[in-house]
Amino acid sequence: MLLASCTSTKLLQNNNFAVNMLDGPLKALTGMQVYGATPDSIDIYLQIDPSLLIPHTLPDSTKFLSFSLQCMIFPSFSKKLIIDSSTFRTGHLSINQTEKLIFKHSLKAPLGQSYYLCFKPSSEKFMNWNFTYVDRNFVQSQNHFLINFDYKTPVFHPEDFINKPLFIQYSQSNKDSVLFLRRVDIASCRRVPPFMMKTETCNLKFTQTKSVKIHEGKSERFLLDKGGLYLIQTDTSALGAGSFLVINQEFQHWLYLTSLRYITDNDEFVEVWRGDIGLLDFWENIAGSTQRTIELSKRFNYAVNMANLLFTRTLPGCLTDRGMIYIVFGPPDVIYEDDELETWVYRGFRQQRDLFFNFRKEWIIPVGFEYTLERSPEYTQLWYEAIERWRR
């Protein structure tokens, strides 16, 4: 019953940063972070944009704004065991409220396992749930670190990290320690199409960039002035780490170019990578018109950004197997998951039979597990058909 009612085409993610959440009734929810506040509970920080809420009217004609979210958390689809459930409500907000607001809501989620956090508007007419992944397997899991600016404002947008002082709250607040931030240097990384059985591994190097002191669960303030993927750990010899992206223009451009490999042939990719042809010229060669060029370029950039948002963990999301499939095929219609496997379903792909992709969980040191695609030569024609849709 729960499995059939839960959808995740845009919200499945493995990090704590969620922006541009959904259209429709949840569009006012512009950001979410999950923080392992205590050994038994999590705090959910919600960023609400009042300008996107629809006003309500009281009997005396007074207008007000409000937002409510029904939440529940459970460890596994197969076990069908709900750990906690509750409804978050903002209360009545002034219709003149225009600045974004941040609220906190708590749920029970004991240490020692991973969870799915499901949520939807509390109105009965909204049936589908959206969910996000919460990792509480390790004391160093990412949801134990809450990244903040001054005045304890949680960071929701990766591009906001650059040149702004920040500090990190750590759920283990009973002792002083040192926090290590290591930047993941990605020398080379290529995801090959799903029909190719021989895969290429990403060449990663971990560089310790900063060590900051923690006192009573709060780090000293520091700056990150370089884009990339960062790991947070209190013990670099232990399994488990937090991870987050820092997006600047240079790193964003590199991720975009690397992702173009999915929809180009080798000669096209080399031309773009070397700068022999500009990005707009590349898209115009495919699109044939200025309007279509702008449309395709924006669509691809959006897909790359969403993949980074949803799937970043041991790698930037667009460089993972799930990110590759998401960029090329779009968001799946249904996602099923158990303790070992995640299955994406595209209903009636190309007006034909359903298309399935299976991703198996594999442990990657030091962060935790990653999802690896089960490959098959049967994907060959389907892959090229999906690529052709990008090039029309």
VEXTI-115632 format. One record per residue (C-alpha): residue in three letters; z, x, y. Coordinates in steps of 0.05 Angstrom, whole numbers, padded with zeros to 5 digits, always signed. Layout:
<pts>
ALAZXY
...
</pts>
This chain:
<pts>
MET+00000+00000+00000
LEU+00019+00055+00049
LEU-00041+00097+00030
ALA-00090+00041+00043
SER-00062+00027+00112
CYS-00058+00098+00138
THR-00117+00130+00174
SER-00121+00199+00204
THR-00193+00211+00227
LYS-00172+00242+00292
LEU-00099+00259+00286
LEU-00089+00300+00223
GLN-00061+00366+00247
ASN-00018+00424+00228
ASN+00008+00445+00296
ASN+00052+00414+00348
PHE+00001+00405+00403
ALA-00036+00339+00408
VAL-00078+00319+00467
ASN-00132+00266+00477
MET-00099+00229+00421
LEU-00139+00165+00413
ASP-00180+00114+00450
GLY-00158+00042+00452
PRO-00085+00021+00449
LEU-00059+00093+00441
LYS-00100+00125+00496
ALA-00038+00127+00542
LEU-00005+00174+00491
THR-00036+00238+00518
GLY+00009+00289+00483
MET+00057+00298+00425
GLN+00102+00355+00401
VAL+00149+00354+00341
TYR+00211+00397+00343
GLY+00261+00409+00286
ALA+00322+00394+00328
THR+00376+00398+00273
PRO+00377+00413+00198
ASP+00372+00337+00186
SER+00327+00311+00242
ILE+00266+00321+00285
ASP+00254+00305+00358
ILE+00186+00277+00378
TYR+00166+00291+00450
LEU+00115+00241+00475
GLN+00073+00249+00538
ILE+00054+00182+00568
ASP+00003+00171+00623
PRO+00023+00106+00659
SER-00045+00102+00693
LEU-00075+00086+00624
LEU-00027+00028+00609
ILE-00046-00045+00617
PRO+00003-00082+00664
HIS+00046-00139+00637
THR+00069-00199+00677
LEU+00138-00232+00676
PRO+00147-00308+00687
ASP+00165-00294+00760
SER+00097-00259+00769
THR+00129-00189+00771
LYS+00083-00137+00741
PHE+00107-00078+00699
LEU+00082-00025+00651
SER+00110-00010+00582
PHE+00092+00028+00519
SER+00121+00022+00449
LEU+00107+00061+00385
GLN+00127+00045+00314
CYS+00144+00108+00275
MET+00160+00126+00203
ILE+00166+00191+00165
PHE+00156+00204+00090
PRO+00147+00266+00046
SER+00088+00246+00003
PHE+00037+00191-00006
SER+00047+00192-00081
LYS+00123+00185-00077
LYS+00120+00126-00028
LEU+00189+00142-00002
ILE+00203+00128+00071
ILE+00257+00174+00099
ASP+00265+00140+00166
SER+00230+00089+00211
SER+00243+00063+00281
THR+00208+00039+00344
PHE+00203+00079+00408
ARG+00201+00039+00474
THR+00194+00064+00545
GLY+00226+00002+00576
HIS+00197-00028+00640
LEU+00159+00022+00684
SER+00136+00010+00755
ILE+00063-00005+00764
ASN+00064+00047+00819
GLN+00082+00102+00769
THR+00023+00149+00765
GLU+00051+00216+00742
LYS+00054+00230+00668
LEU+00123+00220+00636
ILE+00155+00255+00577
PHE+00201+00218+00529
LYS+00241+00240+00467
HIS+00249+00202+00403
SER+00287+00225+00341
LEU+00277+00213+00266
LYS+00313+00236+00204
ALA+00275+00292+00167
PRO+00320+00341+00129
LEU+00300+00413+00119
GLY+00268+00436+00054
GLN+00202+00399+00050
SER+00142+00376+00090
TYR+00130+00306+00117
TYR+00079+00259+00145
LEU+00096+00227+00211
CYS+00061+00160+00217
PHE+00056+00120+00281
LYS+00020+00061+00312
PRO+00029+00011+00369
SER+00086-00035+00352
SER+00045-00098+00361
GLU+00031-00134+00295
LYS-00043-00139+00311
PHE-00051-00064+00301
MET-00052-00051+00227
ASN-00076+00022+00219
TRP-00027+00080+00223
ASN-00043+00149+00250
PHE-00007+00209+00222
THR+00009+00281+00235
TYR+00037+00335+00189
VAL+00107+00362+00198
ASP+00127+00426+00162
ARG+00202+00435+00148
ASN+00196+00479+00086
PHE+00221+00542+00121
VAL+00271+00558+00176
GLN+00212+00593+00210
SER+00165+00533+00204
GLN+00127+00517+00267
ASN+00164+00453+00282
HIS+00228+00492+00293
PHE+00201+00523+00357
LEU+00191+00481+00420
ILE+00151+00517+00473
ASN+00170+00498+00544
PHE+00156+00513+00617
ASP+00213+00514+00668
TYR+00257+00452+00671
LYS+00247+00443+00596
THR+00178+00412+00603
PRO+00144+00418+00534
VAL+00075+00450+00534
PHE+00022+00402+00510
HIS-00042+00437+00529
PRO-00060+00507+00501
GLU-00097+00526+00564
ASP-00033+00518+00605
PHE-00002+00580+00573
ILE-00041+00631+00612
ASN-00003+00663+00670
LYS+00054+00613+00669
PRO+00125+00634+00650
LEU+00150+00598+00588
PHE+00209+00599+00540
ILE+00219+00577+00468
GLN+00275+00535+00441
TYR+00295+00549+00369
SER+00330+00497+00326
GLN+00379+00549+00297
SER+00422+00552+00360
ASN+00487+00577+00329
LYS+00471+00651+00334
ASP+00436+00701+00379
SER+00373+00734+00352
VAL+00305+00763+00371
LEU+00240+00724+00371
PHE+00176+00761+00351
LEU+00108+00738+00376
ARG+00048+00769+00341
ARG-00023+00759+00362
VAL-00074+00750+00306
ASP-00134+00794+00320
ILE-00195+00764+00287
ALA-00243+00822+00278
SER-00293+00779+00240
CYS-00291+00710+00209
ARG-00347+00669+00178
ARG-00343+00604+00141
VAL-00403+00595+00095
PRO-00433+00526+00078
PRO-00398+00485+00024
PHE-00454+00495-00027
MET-00445+00570-00027
MET-00397+00590-00082
LYS-00385+00661-00057
THR-00342+00658+00005
GLU-00326+00710+00058
THR-00255+00724+00079
CYS-00233+00731+00151
ASN-00213+00801+00172
LEU-00146+00791+00206
LYS-00098+00840+00238
PHE-00028+00822+00261
THR-00005+00857+00324
GLN+00066+00851+00348
THR+00057+00836+00422
LYS+00126+00814+00445
SER+00198+00811+00424
VAL+00242+00765+00465
LYS+00317+00754+00459
ILE+00346+00686+00439
HIS+00413+00664+00464
GLU+00443+00598+00440
GLY+00376+00574+00415
LYS+00336+00590+00478
SER+00292+00651+00491
GLU+00286+00690+00555
ARG+00225+00673+00597
PHE+00160+00711+00586
LEU+00086+00711+00600
LEU+00025+00708+00554
ASP-00036+00732+00592
LYS-00084+00740+00534
GLY-00120+00686+00494
GLY-00116+00681+00419
LEU-00075+00655+00360
TYR-00001+00673+00362
LEU+00052+00672+00308
ILE+00126+00659+00323
GLN+00178+00688+00276
THR+00251+00708+00277
ASP+00241+00751+00214
THR+00173+00784+00204
SER+00190+00801+00131
ALA+00203+00728+00112
LEU+00154+00674+00093
GLY+00138+00621+00144
ALA+00118+00624+00217
GLY+00102+00581+00277
SER+00031+00585+00304
PHE-00003+00564+00368
LEU-00067+00577+00406
VAL-00071+00605+00476
ILE-00138+00585+00504
ASN-00171+00623+00561
GLN-00244+00624+00581
GLU-00261+00686+00541
PHE-00228+00663+00477
GLN-00257+00593+00484
HIS-00327+00622+00491
TRP-00317+00665+00429
LEU-00294+00606+00387
TYR-00353+00565+00412
LEU-00404+00619+00394
THR-00372+00631+00326
SER-00375+00557+00310
LEU-00449+00554+00329
ARG-00463+00592+00264
TYR-00452+00526+00226
ILE-00513+00492+00257
THR-00561+00550+00269
ASP-00605+00594+00226
ASN-00592+00668+00226
ASP-00645+00687+00278
GLU-00620+00634+00327
PHE-00548+00655+00319
VAL-00563+00728+00330
GLU-00602+00712+00394
VAL-00544+00670+00421
TRP-00490+00719+00399
ARG-00525+00779+00432
GLY-00539+00739+00495
ASP-00614+00743+00487
ILE-00615+00668+00500
GLY-00565+00628+00540
LEU-00527+00570+00511
LEU-00561+00517+00553
ASP-00629+00547+00535
PHE-00610+00543+00462
TRP-00591+00470+00467
GLU-00652+00454+00509
ASN-00697+00485+00455
ILE-00666+00436+00406
ALA-00659+00375+00451
GLY-00724+00377+00489
SER-00696+00346+00552
THR-00642+00362+00604
GLN-00603+00298+00591
ARG-00603+00308+00516
THR-00584+00382+00526
ILE-00521+00363+00565
GLU-00503+00309+00514
LEU-00509+00355+00453
SER-00472+00412+00487
LYS-00414+00366+00506
ARG-00411+00336+00436
PHE-00408+00403+00403
ASN-00356+00430+00451
TYR-00314+00368+00438
ALA-00319+00377+00363
VAL-00298+00450+00367
ASN-00238+00432+00412
MET-00216+00376+00366
ALA-00221+00422+00305
ASN-00176+00472+00341
LEU-00128+00418+00360
LEU-00123+00387+00290
PHE-00128+00445+00241
THR-00100+00508+00273
ARG-00049+00542+00229
THR-00066+00610+00198
LEU-00132+00610+00236
PRO-00160+00574+00297
GLY-00179+00505+00271
CYS-00254+00513+00282
LEU-00254+00574+00234
THR-00222+00537+00176
ASP-00257+00500+00120
ARG-00232+00434+00146
GLY-00254+00452+00217
MET-00324+00470+00192
ILE-00332+00403+00156
TYR-00303+00365+00215
ILE-00352+00398+00264
VAL-00414+00387+00221
PHE-00399+00319+00189
GLY-00351+00290+00240
PRO-00283+00258+00226
PRO-00276+00228+00156
ASP-00267+00153+00146
VAL-00208+00161+00099
ILE-00162+00219+00080
TYR-00121+00220+00016
GLU-00068+00272+00001
ASP-00019+00292-00052
ASP+00024+00354-00062
GLU-00036+00398-00081
LEU-00100+00367-00055
GLU-00128+00334+00008
THR-00191+00291-00001
TRP-00237+00270+00056
VAL-00282+00209+00045
TYR-00344+00192+00086
ARG-00362+00120+00069
GLY-00436+00108+00054
PHE-00458+00175+00082
ARG-00530+00168+00106
GLN-00529+00096+00079
GLN-00520+00124+00009
ARG-00461+00137-00036
ASP-00393+00159-00010
LEU-00386+00233+00005
PHE-00322+00269-00017
PHE-00294+00337+00003
ASN-00232+00364-00032
PHE-00187+00416+00001
ARG-00136+00451-00042
LYS-00071+00479-00013
GLU-00064+00554-00020
TRP-00008+00598+00005
ILE-00027+00646+00060
ILE+00022+00700+00081
PRO+00059+00698+00128
VAL+00048+00629+00157
GLY+00050+00583+00096
PHE-00006+00544+00063
GLU-00078+00532+00084
TYR-00130+00484+00059
THR-00188+00515+00020
LEU-00252+00475+00006
GLU-00273+00463-00067
ARG-00346+00483-00064
SER-00406+00457-00102
PRO-00482+00466-00102
GLU-00487+00390-00098
TYR-00471+00395-00024
THR-00536+00432-00008
GLN-00581+00374+00012
LEU-00524+00336+00046
TRP-00506+00397+00087
TYR-00577+00406+00113
GLU-00582+00332+00128
ALA-00518+00336+00170
ILE-00545+00397+00206
GLU-00609+00361+00221
ARG-00570+00306+00256
TRP-00544+00358+00305
ARG-00615+00382+00319
ARG-00648+00316+00333
</pts>
